[in-house]
Amino acid sequence: MEEKIKEMIENIRPYLNMDGGDIEYLKYEDNYVYIKLVGACTNCLLQDNTINDGLLTMFQEEIPEIKGVINVPL
């Protein structure tokens, strides 16, 4: 499961990098993916959209068991 999540994060990373941001995978626990948005994504006003409409949707399409994506702040 973790390898699939890491692979999916690597696929989305270039899109975040284009806007000066990045993403770090922290862990998968209790059907939640824990990440840290860094760079320009740290203070972006669209951070919730990126997490809920982008990452969560993408993860749930491939791994329906995922209940949410949690951004762990610095």
MARMI-564438 format. One record per residue: residue number from 1; residue in one letter; z, x, y of N, C-alpha, C in turn. Coordinates in nm, 4 decimals, always signed. Each point is the difference from the previous one (the first is absolute). Layout:
# MARMI-564438
{kolke: NUM&rofi: A&nz: Z&nx: X&ny: Y&caz: Z&cax: X&cay: Y&cz: Z&cx: X&cy: Y}
...
END
This chain:
# MARMI-564438
{kolke: 1&rofi: M&nz: +0.0000&nx: +0.0824&ny: -0.1191&caz: +0.0000&cax: -0.0824&cay: +0.1191&cz: +0.0000&cx: +0.0875&cy: +0.1264}
{kolke: 2&rofi: E&nz: +0.0887&nx: +0.1000&ny: +0.0025&caz: +0.0074&cax: +0.0859&cay: +0.1178&cz: -0.1300&cx: +0.0758&cy: +0.0247}
{kolke: 3&rofi: E&nz: -0.0634&nx: +0.0433&ny: -0.1059&caz: -0.1265&cax: +0.0727&cay: +0.0173&cz: -0.1065&cx: -0.0897&cy: +0.0627}
{kolke: 4&rofi: K&nz: -0.0047&nx: -0.1256&ny: -0.0400&caz: -0.0956&cax: -0.0952&cay: +0.0569&cz: +0.0292&cx: -0.0216&cy: +0.1486}
{kolke: 5&rofi: I&nz: +0.1279&nx: -0.0137&ny: +0.0345&caz: +0.0395&cax: -0.0186&cay: +0.1396&cz: -0.0387&cx: +0.1226&cy: +0.0824}
{kolke: 6&rofi: K&nz: +0.0280&nx: +0.1186&ny: -0.0517&caz: -0.0339&cax: +0.1238&cay: +0.0713&cz: -0.1504&cx: +0.0118&cy: +0.0206}
{kolke: 7&rofi: E&nz: -0.0755&nx: -0.0385&ny: -0.1006&caz: -0.1467&cax: +0.0032&cay: +0.0102&cz: -0.0482&cx: -0.0951&cy: +0.1086}
{kolke: 8&rofi: M&nz: +0.0581&nx: -0.1181&ny: +0.0057&caz: -0.0395&cax: -0.0978&cay: +0.1010&cz: +0.0356&cx: +0.0494&cy: +0.1401}
{kolke: 9&rofi: I&nz: +0.1145&nx: +0.0655&ny: +0.0138&caz: +0.0398&cax: +0.0555&cay: +0.1293&cz: -0.0989&cx: +0.1082&cy: +0.0429}
{kolke: 10&rofi: E&nz: -0.0421&nx: +0.0829&ny: -0.0936&caz: -0.0987&cax: +0.1041&cay: +0.0330&cz: -0.1309&cx: -0.0613&cy: +0.0482}
{kolke: 11&rofi: N&nz: -0.0348&nx: -0.1172&ny: -0.0520&caz: -0.1234&cax: -0.0666&cay: +0.0414&cz: +0.0091&cx: -0.0565&cy: +0.1414}
{kolke: 12&rofi: I&nz: +0.1190&nx: -0.0408&ny: +0.0413&caz: +0.0152&cax: -0.0563&cay: +0.1351&cz: +0.0335&cx: +0.1066&cy: +0.1050}
{kolke: 13&rofi: R&nz: +0.0496&nx: +0.1140&ny: -0.0437&caz: +0.0413&cax: +0.1072&cay: +0.0917&cz: -0.1083&cx: +0.0368&cy: +0.1018}
{kolke: 14&rofi: P&nz: -0.1266&nx: +0.0183&ny: -0.0383&caz: -0.1015&cax: +0.0390&cay: +0.0990&cz: -0.0129&cx: -0.0994&cy: +0.1157}
{kolke: 15&rofi: Y&nz: +0.0211&nx: -0.1283&ny: -0.0264&caz: -0.0102&cax: -0.1007&cay: +0.1057&cz: +0.1148&cx: +0.0142&cy: +0.0995}
{kolke: 16&rofi: L&nz: +0.1174&nx: +0.0296&ny: -0.0490&caz: +0.1139&cax: +0.0225&cay: +0.0889&cz: -0.0173&cx: +0.1307&cy: +0.0764}
{kolke: 17&rofi: N&nz: -0.0538&nx: +0.1020&ny: -0.0671&caz: -0.0225&cax: +0.1294&cay: +0.0643&cz: -0.0984&cx: -0.0107&cy: +0.1163}
{kolke: 18&rofi: M&nz: -0.0975&nx: -0.0892&ny: -0.0107&caz: -0.0992&cax: -0.0162&cay: +0.1076&cz: +0.0665&cx: -0.0436&cy: +0.1307}
{kolke: 19&rofi: D&nz: +0.1132&nx: -0.0699&ny: -0.0105&caz: +0.0709&cax: -0.0456&cay: +0.1191&cz: +0.1196&cx: +0.0892&cy: +0.0334}
{kolke: 20&rofi: G&nz: +0.0094&nx: +0.1160&ny: -0.0642&caz: +0.1070&cax: +0.0933&cay: +0.0292&cz: +0.1288&cx: -0.0256&cy: -0.0769}
{kolke: 21&rofi: G&nz: -0.0062&nx: -0.0869&ny: -0.0997&caz: +0.1184&cax: -0.0314&cay: -0.0791&cz: -0.0101&cx: +0.0528&cy: -0.1413}
{kolke: 22&rofi: D&nz: +0.1034&nx: -0.0257&ny: -0.0754&caz: +0.0011&cax: +0.0393&cay: -0.1402&cz: +0.1051&cx: -0.0827&cy: -0.0723}
{kolke: 23&rofi: I&nz: +0.0025&nx: +0.0132&ny: -0.1306&caz: +0.0925&cax: -0.0756&cay: -0.0829&cz: +0.0558&cx: +0.0928&cy: -0.1069}
{kolke: 24&rofi: E&nz: +0.1285&nx: -0.0156&ny: -0.0259&caz: +0.0657&cax: +0.0764&cay: -0.1059&cz: +0.0556&cx: -0.0982&cy: -0.1017}
{kolke: 25&rofi: Y&nz: -0.0264&nx: +0.0240&ny: -0.1257&caz: +0.0581&cax: -0.0795&cay: -0.1085&cz: +0.1402&cx: +0.0526&cy: -0.0263}
{kolke: 26&rofi: L&nz: +0.0981&nx: -0.0900&ny: -0.0059&caz: +0.1366&cax: +0.0407&cay: -0.0286&cz: +0.0421&cx: -0.0361&cy: -0.1416}
{kolke: 27&rofi: K&nz: -0.0142&nx: -0.1291&ny: -0.0372&caz: +0.0386&cax: -0.0417&cay: -0.1349&cz: -0.0467&cx: -0.1419&cy: -0.0282}
{kolke: 28&rofi: Y&nz: +0.0077&nx: -0.0364&ny: -0.1267&caz: -0.0250&cax: -0.1371&cay: -0.0454&cz: +0.1252&cx: -0.0438&cy: -0.0735}
{kolke: 29&rofi: E&nz: +0.0627&nx: -0.1075&ny: +0.0498&caz: +0.1260&cax: -0.0438&cay: -0.0585&cz: +0.0137&cx: -0.1510&cy: +0.0132}
{kolke: 30&rofi: D&nz: +0.0390&nx: -0.0651&ny: -0.1083&caz: +0.0222&cax: -0.1457&cay: -0.0010&cz: -0.1199&cx: -0.0772&cy: +0.0545}
{kolke: 31&rofi: N&nz: -0.1195&nx: +0.0435&ny: -0.0365&caz: -0.1260&cax: -0.0625&cay: +0.0407&cz: -0.0306&cx: +0.0125&cy: +0.1491}
{kolke: 32&rofi: Y&nz: +0.0623&nx: +0.0954&ny: +0.0667&caz: -0.0290&cax: +0.0282&cay: +0.1407&cz: -0.0494&cx: +0.1437&cy: +0.0122}
{kolke: 33&rofi: V&nz: -0.0992&nx: +0.0183&ny: +0.0865&caz: -0.0538&cax: +0.1328&cay: +0.0283&cz: +0.0628&cx: +0.0464&cy: +0.1307}
{kolke: 34&rofi: Y&nz: +0.0627&nx: +0.1159&ny: -0.0036&caz: +0.0627&cax: +0.0580&cay: +0.1185&cz: -0.0897&cx: +0.1105&cy: +0.0528}
{kolke: 35&rofi: I&nz: -0.0337&nx: -0.0124&ny: +0.1279&caz: -0.0884&cax: +0.0955&cay: +0.0652&cz: +0.0607&cx: +0.0425&cy: +0.1331}
{kolke: 36&rofi: K&nz: -0.0599&nx: +0.1008&ny: +0.0603&caz: +0.0352&cax: +0.0373&cay: +0.1363&cz: -0.1302&cx: +0.0183&cy: +0.0762}
{kolke: 37&rofi: L&nz: -0.0184&nx: -0.0785&ny: +0.1058&caz: -0.1145&cax: +0.0180&cay: +0.0876&cz: +0.0368&cx: +0.1076&cy: +0.1012}
{kolke: 38&rofi: V&nz: -0.0897&nx: +0.0954&ny: +0.0197&caz: +0.0268&cax: +0.1127&cay: +0.0887&cz: -0.1142&cx: +0.0188&cy: +0.0992}
{kolke: 39&rofi: G&nz: +0.0182&nx: +0.0928&ny: +0.0914&caz: -0.1019&cax: +0.0259&cay: +0.1010&cz: -0.0119&cx: -0.1181&cy: +0.0943}
{kolke: 40&rofi: A&nz: -0.1212&nx: -0.0335&ny: +0.0381&caz: -0.0240&cax: -0.1104&cay: +0.0926&cz: +0.0478&cx: -0.1339&cy: -0.0561}
{kolke: 41&rofi: C&nz: +0.0112&nx: -0.0103&ny: -0.1308&caz: +0.0445&cax: -0.1255&cay: -0.0624&cz: +0.1485&cx: -0.0273&cy: +0.0228}
{kolke: 42&rofi: T&nz: +0.0761&nx: +0.1039&ny: +0.0337&caz: +0.1444&cax: -0.0144&cay: +0.0150&cz: +0.0365&cx: -0.1041&cy: +0.1046}
{kolke: 43&rofi: N&nz: -0.0675&nx: +0.0022&ny: +0.1136&caz: +0.0332&cax: -0.0914&cay: +0.1095&cz: -0.1100&cx: -0.1012&cy: +0.0294}
{kolke: 44&rofi: C&nz: -0.0912&nx: -0.0153&ny: -0.0913&caz: -0.1136&cax: -0.0904&cay: +0.0209&cz: +0.0460&cx: -0.1456&cy: +0.0007}
{kolke: 45&rofi: L&nz: -0.0526&nx: -0.0773&ny: +0.0934&caz: +0.0339&cax: -0.1415&cay: +0.0084&cz: -0.0572&cx: -0.0807&cy: -0.1167}
{kolke: 46&rofi: L&nz: -0.1002&nx: +0.0545&ny: -0.0671&caz: -0.0633&cax: -0.0698&cay: -0.1125&cz: +0.0561&cx: +0.0440&cy: -0.1347}
{kolke: 47&rofi: Q&nz: +0.1129&nx: +0.0676&ny: +0.0022&caz: +0.0615&cax: +0.0515&cay: -0.1221&cz: +0.0253&cx: -0.1110&cy: -0.1028}
{kolke: 48&rofi: D&nz: +0.0527&nx: -0.1133&ny: +0.0435&caz: +0.0259&cax: -0.1105&cay: -0.0932&cz: -0.1291&cx: -0.0528&cy: -0.0602}
{kolke: 49&rofi: N&nz: -0.1061&nx: -0.0057&ny: +0.0795&caz: -0.1301&cax: -0.0439&cay: -0.0521&cz: -0.0511&cx: +0.0971&cy: -0.1050}
{kolke: 50&rofi: T&nz: +0.0148&nx: +0.1290&ny: +0.0272&caz: -0.0450&cax: +0.1018&cay: -0.0945&cz: +0.0737&cx: -0.0153&cy: -0.1325}
{kolke: 51&rofi: I&nz: +0.1304&nx: -0.0226&ny: +0.0083&caz: +0.0810&cax: -0.0102&cay: -0.1213&cz: -0.0261&cx: -0.1301&cy: -0.0739}
{kolke: 52&rofi: N&nz: +0.0101&nx: -0.1129&ny: +0.0698&caz: -0.0078&cax: -0.1303&cay: -0.0675&cz: -0.1421&cx: -0.0463&cy: -0.0295}
{kolke: 53&rofi: D&nz: -0.0892&nx: +0.0159&ny: +0.0948&caz: -0.1369&cax: -0.0489&cay: -0.0197&cz: -0.0889&cx: +0.1032&cy: -0.0683}
{kolke: 54&rofi: G&nz: +0.0348&nx: +0.1265&ny: +0.0128&caz: -0.0813&cax: +0.1048&cay: -0.0597&cz: +0.0565&cx: +0.0505&cy: -0.1309}
{kolke: 55&rofi: L&nz: +0.1100&nx: +0.0735&ny: +0.0088&caz: +0.0556&cax: +0.0644&cay: -0.1188&cz: +0.0468&cx: -0.0999&cy: -0.1053}
{kolke: 56&rofi: L&nz: +0.0801&nx: -0.0983&ny: +0.0409&caz: +0.0522&cax: -0.0948&cay: -0.0978&cz: -0.1121&cx: -0.0752&cy: -0.0699}
{kolke: 57&rofi: T&nz: -0.0968&nx: -0.0454&ny: +0.0760&caz: -0.1130&cax: -0.0722&cay: -0.0592&cz: -0.0752&cx: +0.0886&cy: -0.0982}
{kolke: 58&rofi: M&nz: -0.0252&nx: +0.1241&ny: +0.0397&caz: -0.0722&cax: +0.0934&cay: -0.0859&cz: +0.0774&cx: +0.0263&cy: -0.1296}
{kolke: 59&rofi: F&nz: +0.1300&nx: +0.0260&ny: +0.0134&caz: +0.0819&cax: +0.0262&cay: -0.1187&cz: +0.0042&cx: -0.1208&cy: -0.0928}
{kolke: 60&rofi: Q&nz: +0.0205&nx: -0.1185&ny: +0.0557&caz: +0.0139&cax: -0.1201&cay: -0.0831&cz: -0.1296&cx: -0.0381&cy: -0.0703}
{kolke: 61&rofi: E&nz: -0.1128&nx: +0.0373&ny: +0.0553&caz: -0.1274&cax: -0.0256&cay: -0.0684&cz: -0.0078&cx: +0.0785&cy: -0.1302}
{kolke: 62&rofi: E&nz: +0.0527&nx: +0.1210&ny: +0.0007&caz: -0.0045&cax: +0.0863&cay: -0.1177&cz: +0.1246&cx: -0.0117&cy: -0.0874}
{kolke: 63&rofi: I&nz: +0.1146&nx: -0.0233&ny: +0.0638&caz: +0.1282&cax: -0.0054&cay: -0.0715&cz: +0.0758&cx: -0.1232&cy: +0.0491}
{kolke: 64&rofi: P&nz: -0.0257&nx: -0.1160&ny: -0.0587&caz: +0.0595&cax: -0.1254&cay: +0.0479&cz: +0.1531&cx: -0.0023&cy: -0.0004}
{kolke: 65&rofi: E&nz: +0.0639&nx: +0.0858&ny: -0.0773&caz: +0.1464&cax: +0.0016&cay: -0.0071&cz: +0.0660&cx: +0.0484&cy: +0.1289}
{kolke: 66&rofi: I&nz: -0.0750&nx: +0.0684&ny: +0.0829&caz: +0.0580&cax: +0.0542&cay: +0.1234&cz: +0.0371&cx: -0.1155&cy: +0.0922}
{kolke: 67&rofi: K&nz: +0.1270&nx: -0.0002&ny: +0.0425&caz: +0.0518&cax: -0.1057&cay: +0.0862&cz: -0.0097&cx: +0.0348&cy: +0.1476}
{kolke: 68&rofi: G&nz: -0.0035&nx: +0.1289&ny: +0.0318&caz: -0.0045&cax: +0.0379&cay: +0.1407&cz: -0.0159&cx: +0.1490&cy: +0.0192}
{kolke: 69&rofi: V&nz: -0.0279&nx: +0.0347&ny: +0.1263&caz: -0.0107&cax: +0.1395&cay: +0.0402&cz: +0.1030&cx: +0.0203&cy: +0.1105}
{kolke: 70&rofi: I&nz: +0.0846&nx: +0.0992&ny: -0.0154&caz: +0.1069&cax: +0.0255&cay: +0.0956&cz: -0.0236&cx: +0.1352&cy: +0.0663}
{kolke: 71&rofi: N&nz: -0.0098&nx: -0.0050&ny: +0.1325&caz: -0.0155&cax: +0.1228&cay: +0.0777&cz: +0.1402&cx: +0.0524&cy: +0.0304}
{kolke: 72&rofi: V&nz: +0.0289&nx: +0.1204&ny: -0.0431&caz: +0.1288&cax: +0.0626&cay: +0.0251&cz: -0.0141&cx: +0.0850&cy: +0.1260}
{kolke: 73&rofi: P&nz: +0.0678&nx: -0.0396&ny: +0.1084&caz: -0.0152&cax: +0.0764&cay: +0.1244&cz: +0.0600&cx: +0.1396&cy: -0.0108}
{kolke: 74&rofi: L&nz: -0.0397&nx: +0.0843&ny: +0.0928&caz: +0.0494&cax: +0.1388&cay: +0.0026&cz: +0.1497&cx: +0.0065&cy: +0.0102}
END
